[in-house]
Amino acid sequence: MLPPSDHPTIPAPKVGVLLINLGTPDAPEAPAVRRYLAEFLSDPRVIEIPKLVWKPILHGIILQVRPKKSAHAYSQVWTEEGSPLAAITRRQAEKLQARWGERVMVDWAMRYGNPGIRPAIDKLKAAGCERILVAPLYPQYCAATTATANDSVFASLALQRWQPALRTLPPYHDDPRYIDALQHSLEQQLATLDFTPERLLLSFHGMPERTLMKGDPYHCHCRKTARLLGERLAIPTDTAFQSRFGRDKWLEPSTEDVLAGYPAAGVTRLAIAAPGFSADCIETIEELGIRGKETFIAAGGTHFARLDCLNDGEEGMAMLDAILMRELAGWVTPA
């Protein structure tokens, strides 16, 4: 039976996967950073303060001061491909697409900044994706990361008359494939160093302590990842939380305090890794690799190495292939 001559073209049904990461400004310049921070820090999932209280602080103080400082930090990590986070996430999507071929359509988006989630969802739907797996690339679940990414996807679908079927990637903080990938990647990097670290510090992004009290599992997920990974590594490991912001009490111990205290405790040769980040970014390259190193050396440390995230390396890509294909079961037949 042929459709009427004026029937709109409907593409063949496809399955889509959308990789999502946090976000980045469009350029390492204060105006671009201001736009990015305004979007990021206006999200009630990120800043759980009443808007009437928070808005004057954000626009009257933070967005007047912080963009210039943050732009300088971004300028230290910017590459020819742009933001490291965006460049790596794009390569992850491209490598998955190459692995999967025509079975799955893969795209990527940022929760804040560009490319946005709504255009990515529209693109997948327009291409015929009637089933979409949304994959926020956060191994440890947090409302300020995983939930807000999913919120944005749900809001995008709310605008569509013909919605695709949807699945979301669960947290994978204790998935054996993830722990395996971390172990092998870190061991390989440690073996190439020109010194022997006395300890390995595992630094996770911090959160206000009240998020834990409200029932967010993030702290527990981070601790479990660190424990499972530490049990497999020969080097002694510690855990800390970075990126404190504001006056609230945050998860402890803080990475900065641990780095400053190591030399006095006899640890002068250190490696640091950020297993909660799926891709290197300003928080790993600049905050840990540059400012973290300065803190450690100023306190008396002698040797410091920042280890890379899984990024789009073979270990990380094999892990993403496995866990995403598992979530696509019933939609896609494994090769």
CORKAGI-V668364 format. One record per pair of residues at least 6 apart in sequence whose C-alpha atoms are under 8 Angstrom apart, sorted by the first residue. I is the first residue (numbers start at 1). J is the second residue. Records with the same first field share a line. If there is no record, write none. Layout:
# CORKAGI-V668364
I->J / J
This chain:
# CORKAGI-V668364
10->128
11->126 / 127 / 128
12->128
13->128 / 129 / 130
14->103 / 104 / 105 / 127 / 128 / 129 / 130 / 131
15->103 / 104 / 105 / 128 / 129 / 130 / 131 / 132 / 133 / 331 / 332
16->104 / 105 / 106 / 107 / 124 / 129 / 130 / 131 / 132 / 133
17->104 / 105 / 106 / 107 / 132 / 133 / 134 / 135
18->106 / 107 / 108 / 109 / 120 / 121 / 132 / 133 / 134 / 135
19->89 / 93 / 106 / 107 / 108 / 109 / 134 / 135 / 136 / 137
20->108 / 109 / 110 / 111 / 117 / 134 / 135 / 136 / 137 / 149
21->85 / 89 / 109 / 110 / 111 / 136 / 137 / 138
22->110 / 111 / 112 / 145
23->85 / 86 / 110 / 111 / 112 / 113 / 114
24->36 / 83 / 85 / 86 / 110 / 112 / 113 / 114
25->32 / 33 / 35 / 36 / 83 / 113 / 114
26->32 / 33 / 83 / 113 / 114
27->33 / 82 / 83
28->71 / 72 / 74 / 75 / 78
29->67 / 68 / 71 / 72 / 75
30->67 / 68 / 70 / 71
31->67
33->67 / 68 / 70 / 71
34->63 / 66 / 67
36->112 / 113
37->63 / 67
38->58 / 63
39->112 / 113
40->46 / 112
41->47 / 58
42->55
45->143 / 144 / 147 / 148
46->143 / 144 / 145
73->282 / 286
74->83 / 282 / 286
76->286
77->83 / 84 / 281 / 282 / 285 / 286
78->84
81->87
83->281
84->279 / 280 / 281 / 282
85->279 / 280 / 281 / 282
86->110
88->279 / 280 / 311 / 312
89->108 / 279 / 311 / 312
90->108
91->312
92->311 / 312 / 317
93->106 / 107 / 108
94->106
95->312 / 317
96->106 / 317 / 321
97->104 / 105 / 106
103->332
104->332
105->124 / 129
107->120 / 124
108->115 / 120
109->115 / 116 / 117 / 120
110->116 / 117
111->117 / 148 / 149 / 152
117->152 / 153 / 156
118->152 / 153 / 156
121->153 / 156 / 157
125->164
129->164
130->163 / 164 / 165
131->164 / 165 / 166 / 167 / 331
132->164 / 165 / 166 / 167
133->166 / 167 / 168 / 169 / 327 / 328
134->150 / 166 / 167 / 168 / 169
135->168 / 169 / 324
136->145 / 146 / 149 / 150 / 168 / 169
137->278
138->145 / 146 / 171 / 172 / 276 / 277 / 278
139->171 / 172 / 173 / 276 / 277 / 278
140->171 / 172 / 173 / 218 / 221 / 222 / 276
141->147 / 170 / 171 / 217 / 218 / 221
142->216 / 217 / 218
143->216
150->168
157->163
167->327
169->324 / 327
172->178
173->179 / 221 / 222 / 224 / 225
174->221 / 224 / 225 / 228
177->319 / 322 / 323
178->316 / 319
179->225 / 228 / 229
181->310 / 315 / 316 / 319
182->229 / 275 / 310 / 315 / 316
183->229 / 232 / 233
184->315
185->310 / 315
186->307
187->233
189->307
190->196 / 271 / 307
193->305
195->269 / 303
196->269
197->235 / 269 / 270 / 271 / 303 / 304
198->235 / 236 / 267 / 268 / 269 / 270
199->235 / 236 / 237 / 238 / 267 / 269 / 270 / 271
200->235 / 236 / 237 / 238 / 270 / 271 / 272 / 273
201->237 / 238 / 239 / 240 / 270 / 271 / 272 / 273
202->226 / 237 / 238 / 239 / 240 / 272 / 273 / 274 / 275
203->239 / 240 / 241 / 242 / 255 / 272 / 273 / 274 / 275 / 276
204->222 / 239 / 240 / 241 / 242 / 274 / 275 / 276 / 277
205->241 / 242 / 243 / 276
206->241 / 242 / 243 / 244 / 250 / 251 / 254
207->241 / 244 / 250 / 251
208->248 / 249 / 250 / 251
209->248 / 249 / 250 / 251
210->249 / 250
212->218 / 219
219->251
222->276
223->239
226->239
230->236 / 237
239->253
240->252 / 253 / 254 / 255 / 258
241->251 / 252 / 253 / 254 / 255
242->254 / 255 / 256
243->283 / 287
244->250 / 254
256->292 / 295
259->292 / 295 / 296
260->295 / 296 / 298 / 299
261->299
262->268 / 296 / 299 / 301
263->296 / 299 / 300 / 301
264->299 / 300
267->301
268->300 / 301 / 302 / 303
269->301 / 302 / 303 / 304
270->301 / 303 / 304 / 305
271->304 / 305 / 306 / 307
272->288 / 304 / 305 / 306 / 307
273->306 / 307 / 308 / 309
274->284 / 307 / 308 / 309
275->309 / 310
277->309
278->309 / 310 / 311
279->309 / 310 / 311 / 312
280->308 / 309 / 311
285->306
288->306
289->305 / 306
293->304
296->304
297->303 / 304
310->316
311->317
325->332 / 334
